[in-house]
Amino acid sequence: MIQYKELKTMAEMEQMQELEGRVWGMATIPTHQTLTATKNGGIMVGAYADDDLVGFSYGFAGFDNGKSYLCSHMLGIDQEYRSRGIGEMLKQKQRELAIEKGYDMMKWTYDPLETRNAYLNLTKLNGICDTYIENCYGNMQDGFNKGLPSDRFEIHWHLKSPYVVEKQSINTEKPTALNTLSFNQEGLPVFTKEVEPPQLTEYSYSISVPKDFQGLKAASQELALDWRLKTRELFQKLFQAGYAAVRLKTYEDYGKYIFIRKDILDLGGQQS
């Protein structure tokens, strides 16, 4: 049984640092920084199997336009414990603690071509995204990100809004497709663009993406870069037209983002 708790001590920060190193295989955050952050509005949540730390979610206090929010910077899970729902439970525990500390907004970033993360952030947690950041972290060298621009979606999680708390019902059926994908002779997904409407005015749109982007990247950096640049263009056009990503639907060999107009979402009066 996995147990979840807030981490507060230096010994716990050292456990988190050790797991962080195993997950990413790169330089870790200094423990003096994570400990200081948790003493000043930040939140570290740990997932334990018996006495072993097998997952964590780390966030620190953020501030924008006169309002505070929790910047959820990092989530890591031991390889042996992935695909067990631990990521979702870590986020829900983080949300609970954030509300206790007075936050009503949480933000974090992820690679929009990583469908596992998209499904968690949008479909399960009811986060939304209308912000695209090109090459957010520059040229990253870890195994997950090496070799491509580090483009990111910025998720906004409106912690106490009806959209999140009451799981506001939205119609995600029959969106207008802005692209499709086909498979080449090697079985790799290839981006195919639909005829783009002169104005984006429909209730909903969809963009299809590869289901296993890491596998695609390992097989063909060229195709992976093509997906990055072509989806970047479409995502940005939708966001500029007032749409937000609200769902990721999963199929056998691809995922499909669903976008609807942000102004129909019940975000509790918050539109940031």
Summary of the structure (lengths in Angstrom):
residues: 272
radius of gyration: 18.9
end to end distance: 37.4
largest distance: 57.6
contacts: 846
relative contact order: 0.13
helix: 31%
strand: 33%
